[in-house]
Amino acid sequence: MAVVLIVLAALASCTSARSTTSGAPAASPTGLPDAGATAPGFAPGTVTEPPAACGNPTASLRPASGPPRAADYRTDGSLTRILERGYLIVGIDQSAYPFGYADVTDHNRLKGFDVDLVREITADLFGGNDPSRLRFRVVPNNIREQSVADGTVDMVAKSVTVNCRRRAVVDFSSIYYESGQRVLIVDDTPAAGADHTKGLAGLPTGTRVCTVGGTTAADAVHATRGLVDVTGDNWTDCLVRIQQGQADAAVGDDTVMAGLQAQDRFIRMVGPKLTREPYGLEIAKGKPDLVRFVNASLERIRHDGTWRRLFDTYLGRYIPESGGVTAPEAEYQD
């Protein structure tokens, strides 16, 4: 599969200076509103999911105790079918540095926190690091849940925020990372001089804000009066639109925004985190064996040092408080 991503040096070479051409937040352990709730600085009406429709959306299915063993999960046949097939199919992003990207400096090898996370899960499932046991498919955001629900992929790993709206369509693993939305602005535009403590609501009327369709960030831009929505096909597309003078700002999870900032010295993240964005792996409904096994693997990854290694490899240099960041503990419904 040919995969292409413009990264780091390639993007830096084309960068140049630019000229200017109602509801209460949901409670969360961090004190930030959960994804889909009205966030501080987001215009009222940014609700993107039914209120309190699924209880605690981040509570998943409890795995068996001990290390991840496929033999412990033989109830519904979902894991057995994958083992008989001989490989796991995972939907990913190849343009969301540093979570999922194709490294042009390393023969377009797929890399990133999400990509290596599912490599770890696959190794647990099949008992070794055999690349033939894992097949990636690039899945656009607008068909992400559909691809899981209809069996095109076994799971999706692309920094998906767990919320009730999505839980109505698919199931989720336990949380493996917690992010939060932040605003990214372009220097030498009116957006740079805005009151960034107000988030999107502080941006000047007419500010062109790039997001990717199907994300909670896109919902927030649509609901904030006075902003001009610029929709990219993916986050690299947003970076290109910024560099071509077609957007003045972007909004998305801080991890993704940090990845864009790392590729262009004329853009920067501003203001506080605006939401709580807990990431989970999407898995089709009716496959508890697969969900429980994945959760067993995630337990191993959290506690044996693997999670910290992935964080340090892909995220540590971009997160100011990286020394204090730890893997989120799992929550279970049973």
C-alpha positions in Angstrom: 0.0 0.0 0.0 1.5 3.3 -1.0 1.3 5.8 1.8 2.5 9.4 1.6 2.8 12.1 4.3 4.5 15.4 4.2 6.4 15.7 7.5 8.9 17.8 9.3 11.7 18.8 6.9 9.5 18.6 3.8 6.9 20.8 5.3 9.4 23.2 6.7 10.9 23.8 3.3 7.6 25.2 1.9 6.9 27.4 4.9 7.1 31.2 4.5 5.9 34.3 6.4 2.3 35.1 5.8 0.4 38.3 5.3 -3.2 38.8 6.6 -5.3 38.5 3.3 -26.1 27.1 26.8 -25.5 24.5 29.0 -23.3 23.7 32.0 -20.1 21.7 31.4 -20.4 18.0 32.1 -18.4 16.9 35.2 -15.1 15.1 34.7 -12.2 14.0 36.8 -10.0 16.7 35.3 -12.5 19.6 35.9 -12.8 20.1 32.1 -16.0 19.3 30.2 -16.2 15.9 28.6 -16.0 15.8 24.8 -19.2 17.0 23.3 -20.2 19.2 26.2 -20.1 23.0 26.1 -16.6 23.9 26.9 -15.2 27.2 28.4 -14.6 29.5 25.5 -16.7 27.4 23.1 -20.0 29.1 22.1 -23.2 27.8 23.8 -24.7 25.0 21.7 -21.5 23.0 21.2 -23.2 19.9 22.5 -22.5 17.1 20.1 -24.1 14.1 21.9 -27.3 13.2 23.7 -27.1 14.3 27.4 -26.2 11.6 29.9 -27.5 8.9 27.5 -25.1 6.1 28.3 -23.9 6.7 31.9 -20.1 6.7 32.0 -19.0 6.4 28.4 -15.4 5.5 29.3 -16.3 2.4 31.2 -15.4 -0.7 29.2 -15.6 -4.5 29.7 -13.3 -6.0 32.4 -10.6 -8.4 31.1 -9.6 -11.6 32.8 -7.0 -11.3 35.4 -3.4 -12.0 34.5 -1.5 -11.4 31.2 -3.4 -11.2 27.9 -4.2 -14.8 26.8 -6.4 -15.4 23.8 -7.5 -18.7 25.3 -9.4 -16.8 28.1 -11.8 -15.3 25.6 -13.9 -17.9 23.8 -17.5 -16.7 24.4 -18.7 -15.0 21.2 -16.3 -16.2 18.6 -15.0 -12.8 17.6 -11.5 -13.4 18.8 -11.5 -17.0 17.4 -12.4 -15.8 13.9 -9.5 -13.3 13.9 -7.1 -16.0 15.0 -8.4 -18.4 12.4 -8.0 -15.7 9.7 -4.4 -15.2 10.9 -4.3 -11.4 11.1 -5.9 -8.3 12.7 -7.3 -5.5 10.5 -7.0 -2.1 12.0 -8.2 1.3 10.7 -5.7 4.1 11.2 -4.8 7.6 10.1 -1.6 8.1 8.2 -1.6 11.9 8.4 -2.0 12.6 12.1 1.5 13.2 13.4 2.6 12.0 15.9 -0.3 9.4 16.5 -0.4 7.9 13.0 1.8 8.9 10.1 3.9 7.6 7.2 7.5 8.6 7.7 9.0 9.7 4.4 12.5 9.6 5.9 12.1 5.9 6.6 10.6 4.4 3.4 7.1 5.6 4.3 7.0 3.2 7.3 3.8 3.7 9.4 4.7 5.1 12.8 3.0 6.8 15.7 1.6 6.2 19.2 -1.7 4.6 17.8 0.2 2.6 15.2 2.7 1.1 17.7 -0.1 0.6 20.3 -1.9 -1.8 18.0 1.4 -3.5 17.1 1.7 -4.3 20.8 -1.9 -5.6 21.0 -1.3 -7.8 17.9 1.9 -9.2 19.3 0.0 -10.2 22.5 -2.8 -11.8 20.4 -0.6 -13.9 18.1 2.4 -14.4 20.4 5.1 -12.5 18.6 6.1 -9.5 16.5 5.2 -10.9 13.1 4.3 -8.0 10.7 2.1 -10.3 8.6 -0.3 -10.6 11.6 -1.4 -7.0 11.3 -2.9 -5.2 8.3 -3.6 -1.5 8.3 -6.4 0.3 6.4 -6.5 4.1 6.2 -10.1 5.0 7.3 -11.5 8.5 6.8 -13.2 10.0 9.8 -16.6 10.2 8.2 -16.8 6.4 7.8 -14.8 5.5 10.9 -17.7 4.1 12.9 -19.3 2.5 9.8 -16.1 0.7 9.0 -16.0 -0.9 12.4 -19.7 -1.7 12.5 -19.8 -3.4 9.1 -16.7 -5.5 9.7 -14.4 -3.7 7.2 -11.9 -3.4 10.1 -11.7 -5.2 13.4 -11.0 -2.0 15.2 -10.1 1.7 14.7 -7.1 3.3 16.3 -6.9 6.9 15.4 -7.2 9.1 18.5 -11.0 8.6 18.8 -12.7 10.5 21.6 -15.1 8.2 23.5 -18.5 9.7 24.0 -22.2 8.6 24.1 -22.9 9.6 20.6 -20.3 7.2 19.2 -21.1 4.5 21.8 -24.6 4.3 20.3 -22.9 2.9 17.2 -19.8 1.0 18.4 -18.1 -0.2 21.5 -14.8 1.0 22.9 -11.8 -0.4 24.7 -10.7 1.2 28.0 -9.1 4.6 27.7 -5.5 4.6 26.6 -4.8 8.3 26.4 -6.4 11.5 27.5 -6.1 14.7 25.5 -7.9 18.0 25.3 -8.8 20.4 22.5 -6.7 23.5 22.0 -6.5 26.3 19.5 -3.7 26.7 17.1 -3.2 30.1 15.5 -1.1 31.5 12.7 1.2 34.4 13.4 0.7 37.7 11.6 -3.1 37.2 11.4 -5.9 38.8 13.5 -6.3 35.5 15.3 -2.8 35.9 16.8 -4.0 39.0 18.8 -7.2 37.5 20.1 -8.1 36.8 23.7 -7.0 33.2 23.7 -8.4 32.5 27.2 -11.8 32.4 25.6 -11.0 29.7 23.2 -12.8 29.8 19.9 -15.3 32.4 21.2 -12.4 34.8 21.5 -11.3 34.6 17.9 -12.3 37.6 15.7 -15.4 37.4 13.5 -14.4 36.0 10.1 -11.5 33.9 11.4 -11.0 30.9 9.1 -10.6 27.8 11.3 -9.5 24.5 9.9 -10.7 21.2 11.3 -11.3 17.7 10.0 -14.9 16.6 9.4 -16.4 14.1 11.8 -14.4 15.3 14.8 -15.6 16.9 18.0 -13.5 20.0 17.1 -15.5 20.4 13.8 -18.7 20.4 15.8 -17.3 23.1 18.0 -16.4 25.4 15.1 -19.8 24.9 13.5 -21.5 26.0 16.7 -19.3 29.1 17.3 -20.9 32.2 15.8 -18.7 34.3 13.5 -16.1 31.7 12.5 -15.5 30.5 8.9 -15.3 26.7 8.8 -12.4 25.4 6.7 -12.6 21.6 6.5 -9.6 19.5 5.7 -9.7 15.9 4.6 -7.1 15.2 7.3 -4.8 17.1 9.7 -2.0 17.4 7.1 -4.5 19.0 4.8 -5.2 21.6 7.5 -1.5 22.3 7.8 -1.2 22.8 4.0 -4.2 25.1 4.0 -2.6 27.2 6.7 0.7 27.3 4.8 -1.2 28.4 1.6 -3.0 31.2 3.4 -6.4 29.6 3.3 -6.8 29.3 7.1 -5.9 31.5 10.1 -6.2 28.9 12.8 -7.0 25.3 13.6 -8.6 23.6 16.6 -8.2 20.0 17.6 -6.8 17.7 20.3 -3.6 19.2 21.8 -1.6 16.2 20.7 -2.5 16.7 17.1 -2.1 20.5 17.3 1.4 19.9 18.8 2.2 17.7 15.9 1.2 20.5 13.4 3.1 23.1 15.4 6.2 20.9 15.3 6.2 21.1 11.5 5.8 24.9 11.1 7.6 27.7 13.1 4.9 30.2 12.1 2.0 28.5 14.0 1.6 28.0 17.8 -0.9 26.6 20.3 -2.5 29.2 22.5 -4.9 29.2 25.5 -5.8 26.4 27.9 -7.2 23.0 27.2 -10.9 23.4 26.4 -12.3 19.9 26.7 -11.5 16.4 28.0 -10.9 14.0 25.2 -10.4 10.4 26.4 -9.2 8.1 23.6 -10.4 4.5 23.1 -10.1 1.9 20.4 -13.4 1.5 18.4 -14.7 -2.1 18.2 -18.0 -3.4 16.8 -20.9 -4.1 19.1 -21.5 -7.8 19.9 -17.8 -8.6 20.2 -17.1 -8.7 24.0 -14.3 -11.3 23.6 -12.3 -8.9 21.4 -13.0 -5.9 23.7 -12.0 -7.8 26.8 -8.8 -9.2 25.2 -7.8 -5.7 24.0 -8.4 -4.4 27.5 -6.2 -7.1 28.9 -3.4 -6.1 26.5 -3.9 -2.4 27.4 -3.5 -3.3 31.1 -0.2 -5.0 30.3 0.9 -1.9 28.2 0.0 0.5 31.0 1.9 -1.3 33.7 5.0 -2.8 32.2 6.6 0.4 30.9 5.4 0.1 27.3 3.0 3.0 27.5 5.7 5.3 28.9 8.1 4.2 26.1 5.5 5.0 23.4 4.7 8.3 25.1 8.4 9.3 25.3 9.0 8.2 21.7 6.2 10.1 20.1 4.8 12.7 22.5 7.2 13.6 25.2 9.0 16.4 23.3 5.7 18.2 22.5 3.9 18.0 25.9 5.3 20.7 28.3 4.3 18.7 31.4 5.5 15.4 29.9 7.3 14.3 33.0 4.1 14.1 35.0 1.9 12.5 32.3 0.9 8.9 33.1 -1.3 6.3 31.4 -5.0 6.8 32.4 -6.3 4.0 34.6 -9.0 1.8 33.1 -12.7 2.1 34.2 -14.9 -1.0 33.9 -18.6 -1.4 33.9 -18.6 -5.0 35.3 
